[in-house]
């Protein structure tokens, strides 16, 4: 269990939100790192129709080709899995803390998920179709059923989900490619792919016009009926997200991130094999996407989410945790921790900034920014977020959305100024 999770008060019958002194700095740094990767991937979806991202290597200049392939190799499918892992770890931390304070866990956790669900629905409807919060909230309800599971059980379920999805997608790719070799079935598949490509081209033209020139309320209407983005995220990312939730709970219950020195050997193995296997398989899948047929290539993209995403995510995580143990690196990585402590606020702020830049009711740059420019813009936005987060947290205990989330969860206004908690205790 999280025996090293620090507490500043003796067990009590009334639970309170996690204070700054109780947080694990390495976990906040990981959240900040994940936020950067999420923006690096998501900015392609903010600035152009999603299908353009997949087509970029064949349709743009050499620099954009290189940037798009690098993002596909190192980031696509890797950072939402890392963030999912951290969500599961957070659930384990909340569970341990509730038991330390002798208070029920389930009721408050369910309120927390309901608030997150409301925030996610508002985000997906009012701002951006690519929201992941609704998926997190809905799948988070599953974790309540496994709160008492042993670490070994959590790990087994996580690996079973990832292995099952990997085998299913691998089999589907093989079947599609074998069917293409048959004259009759191959002709049918080719006809279906041509029909799909024609539909995609029409969709690209329609979305480019809508998002570049449409009003705010026209975009809200387009996202609302039906909620295609929400359904797509839940179907394509649901299994990897749930699997990483469970893996995060496994790590949380095992105390690995709360006591890295005791687990250096394990962390080094995860770093080695996560990066080695993750990069090797990711390279193969990126190449396969350019060689396979349209439908099989889509399967290879999803396969990356269930296979290389978790491997590289864990490789990245182990690398950062080990670096964070070194004083020099701890100082260099500290700014990421500020962004990570305000992860929900910064995630939503990324949407506000990017929709303002790219959508018609803002600067209307939709469809006009290449992959390389998008990567540079990601770096600029994130550096500003880190600086703003540091400034904010010098004055306040939580980010503004985190404060709202906690206030609604606990049913009372939470102290937000850094000196307010001490004043409230008097």
N, C-alpha and C positions, 0 to 999 in steps of 0.2 A: 504494500500500500504506500501512499504518499507520506511516508513517515517523516520526511524532511521538509514537507510543506510548512512554511513558517506561519505562526500565529502570534499576534501581539496581545491577545486577551485570553483569559481563561475561558473554558467552555461555559456557555450560557444557554438559556432557553430561548433567547431571541437572536436569530441570525441577522447579520448585516452584510452589505456588499463587501467584496474583497478590497482591502485598503492597499495603498501603494506599497507599504512596507511588507506586505504578504506576497507580492507578485514575484514570479520567477523571471529574472531579467533575460535569460536566454530564450524563454518562450516569447517574450515581447519582441525580441530581436527577430526571431523566426517569423512572427506575424508581420513585422515590417518588411522583411525580405519577400514574403509571400505577396504582400500588397503590391510591391514593385512588379513582380512577375505577372500578377493578375492584370495590372494595367498594360503591361507590355503586350499581352495577348488580346485583351479586350479592346484596345485602341483600334485594332483592325476592324472590329465589329462596329465601333462608333463611327468610323470614318468612311465606311463603304459597306455595301451588302455583304453578308457573310460569305457567299460563294466566291466573291472577288478575292478574298484572302486565299482560298484554296487554289484559285487560278493564277495568282500573282506570279509564280515562277515562270510561267509560259507567256506572260502578257506584258511584262514591264522591262525596264532597263536592267543592266547587269547589277547595279548597286541595290536596286529594289529586290531583284532575284536573290541576291546574297542575304539581304536582311530577312526576307520572308522565309528562306530555307533555314537560317539560323534560329529564328523564332520558333519555327516548326520543330526543329531538332531539340533545342534546349528548353523551350518554354511551353509550347502547346500541350495541354493536358497535364502538365507537371505542377502547376501552381494552385489550381483549384483543388487538386488532390492534397497538396501540402496544407492548404487552408482547412480542408475537411479534416485532416489528421489533427490539426490544432483545435478544431471545434470539439472533437471527441476527447482530446486531452483535457480541455476545459470542463467538459461534463464530469470527467473523473475527479477533477480538482474540486468542483462544486459538491459532488457526492461525499468526498472525504471530509470536506469542511462542514457540511451539514451534520455528519455523524459526530464530528469533534464537538460541535455545539449542541448535540442532542436534540436536533429539530428535524421534522419531517423534510424529506428531500423532494418527493414527487410533486406535491401541490405547488411549491414555488417554481420548480423546474417547468411544469406545465404552463404556468402563467408566463414564464420567461419565453417559452416557445410561442405562445399565442401572441405576445407582443411582437416578437420577431416576425411572425407570419403577417401581422398587420403592416409592419414596416415594409416587408418584402412585397406585399400586394400593392401598396402605395407606390413603391419604387418602380415595380414592373409596369404599372398602369400609367402613372403620371410622368415617368422619366425615361425608362429604357426597357426594352423587351428582353435583354440578356440577363436579367436579375437571377441571382443564385440563392438569395435569402429564402425565398418560398420553398425551394428544394431542401435547403438545410432545415427549415422549420418542420416541414412535413415528415422528413425522414428522421428528424430528431425525436419524434414521438416513439419511434421503434426502440430507441435506447432505454426508455423507461422500463421496457420488458427485460432488458439485459443488465440492469443496474447491479444485480447481485451475482452476475456471472463471474467466474474466476478468470484471471488473466489468460490462462491456457485456452479456455472456452472462447473468449473474445478473439484471440489470435486465430484459432481454428476457423471460426465463422468468417473472419476477415479474409483469410487465405482462400477459403472455399468459394466465397463470392467472386473474388478476383480470378481464381482459376476457372470457375464455371463460365464467367463471361468471356475469358480469353479463349477457352476451348470452343465455345459456341460461335464466336466471331471468326476464329480460325477455320472452323468447319464450314461456315457460311461462305467465306472467301474461296475455299477450295471447291465447293459445290458450284459456285457461280462460274469460276474459271473452267471447270470441267464441262459444264453445260455449254459454255461458249465454243468448245471444241466440236460439239454436235451440230451438224448443219441446220437442223430444224430449230432446236432450242437456241442455238447461237444467233440465228436470224431474229428470233423473237426477242432475245435479250438486247440485240443491237437496235431493234426498232424501239424498244422501250427506253433505251438510253438516249436515242435521238429525240424522242418525244420529251423526255425529262430535260434534256439540254435546251430544247426550244422553250420549254416552260421556264427554265432558269433564266434564260436571256430576257424573256418578257418580264420576269420578276425583278431582275437587275435594273432594267429601264424604268419600271414602275417605281421601285423603291428609291432610285437615285433622284427622280423628279420629286417624289413625295417628301423625302427627308431633306433635300436641298431647298425646296421652295414651299413646302407645306407649313401651315400655321401650327401653333402649339396644339390646339384642340383637334386639328385634323390628325396629328400624330397620336394623340391620346386615343382617338376613336379607332385608328388603325391597330393599335396595340391591344385594345380591349376585347374585340369580337372577331374571331375567337382568340384566346390568349395563346397563340401559337408558340411564342418564345418560352413560356412557362412549361408547356406540355413537352416541348422538344428537350429542354434542360432536364426535366424529370425523367424522361425516357432514356436519353442517351448518357446522362451522367449519374443517374440514380444509384446504380450498383457500385461504381467506383466511390461515390461519395459515402454511401453507407459502409462500405468496406473500410474506408479510411477513418470514418468515425470510430469503428470498432478497434482499429489498430491504435488510434489515439487513446482510447480508453485503456487498452492493454498496456501501453507505455505509461499512462498516468497511474494506473494501479500498481505497476511494477516499480515506480519511483525512479525511472531512468533519467528523466530530465531534471528532476529535483535533486539528484545526487550523481552528476556525471562522472566524478572521479572514481566512484565505485563501479562504473560500467564502461570504463575507457576501452577495454578490449572489445566489447560488443559494439560500441560506437565506431571503432576503427574498422571492424569487419563490415558493418553496414555502409560506412563511407566507401570502402574499397569495392564491394560487390554492387552496391547501389549505383555508383558512378560508372563502373566498368560495364556491367550488364545493361544498365539503363541507356548509356550512350551508344553501345554497340547495337542493341535492339532498336533504339530510336533511329539510328542511321539507316538500318535495314528497312524499317517501316516507311521512313521518308522517301527512300529510293523506290520502294514498292508502290507507293502512291502514284508515282510518275509512270510506272510500267503496267499497272493493273487497269482493268476496265473501270468505267465510272462507278458501278455498284460495288465492285470488289475494292476499289480504292476508298470508297466511303467506309467500308468495313475495316480497312487497314487504319483509317483515321480513328475510328472508335476503339480499335484494338490497342492503339497507342495509349488511350485513356486508361485502359484496364491493365496494361502490361508495363509499358515504359514509364507512364506517369507515376505510379507508386514507387517504382524502383529509383528513378531519378529524384523524386521528392524526398525519399528517405536518405538518399545519398547526399543531397543538398543539406538536409536537416542535420545529419550527423556531422558533416563538415563544419557547419556554422557552430554547432554546440561545442565541438572540440576546439575550434578557434577561440570561442568565447571564454574558454578556460584559461587562455593566455592573457595576462594583463594588458599587453600592448594591443592585441586584437580586441579585447573587451572595450577599450576606449574608442577604437576606430568604429566598432559596430554599435556603440551606444546610441547614436542618433536614430538608427533603425528602430530601437526600442521605443522611442517617443511616438513614432508613427504607428507602431504595433499596439501600443496602449490605447490608441484611438482608432482601432482597425475599422470598426463599423462606420464611424464618422468619415474616415478617409475613403472608404469604399464608396459611400454615397457621394462624397465630394468629387471623386473622380468622374462619376456620372454627370454631376452638375457642370463641371468644367468642360468635359468632352462634348456633351450635347450642346452646350453653348457655342463651342468652337465650330462644330460640324453641322448642326441642324439649321434649317432655314430660318427659325425664329431667333437664331444667334448670328454667327458670322457666315454661315452657309458654305463651309468648306467641304461638305460631304462629296466624296468621289474625286477629290482633287489633291489628296495627300498620299504619297507613296509609302511603301513599307519602311524605307530608310528614314524618311522624314518623320514617320510615326514613331520610330524608335527614339529619335532625338527628342521629339516632343514628350514622349514618356519620361525620359530622364529629367527634362526640365520641370515637368509637372510634379514628379515625385520629389525632387530636391526641394521645391517650394513647399510641398506637403510636410516633409521632414522638418524644415525650418519653422513652419507654422505650428506643427505639433509640439515642438520643443518650447516655443513661445507660450502656447496655450497652457501646457502642463506645468509651467513655472508659476502659473496663477490659479489653475484649477486642478481638481483631483481627477476629473474624468473629461473625456470629450463630450460635446453637447448631445450627440445622439446616444452615447453610452449613458449619460445622465438621465435622459428621457426613458431609456430602456429599463434602467434600474428603478427609477421612480414609479413607473407603471407596474413593474414586477412586484415591488415591495408595498405598493399601495400608499406610499407617503413620499413627500418630497425629500430627496436625498441631499445632504450638504454637498455643494460643488466647489466652493472656494477652498483653497488649501488650508486655511485657518478655521474653516467653518466646522469641521468635525470636532475639533477641540472645544469650540464654543458650545456646540450642541451637547457635549458630554458634561458641561458644568451645570 
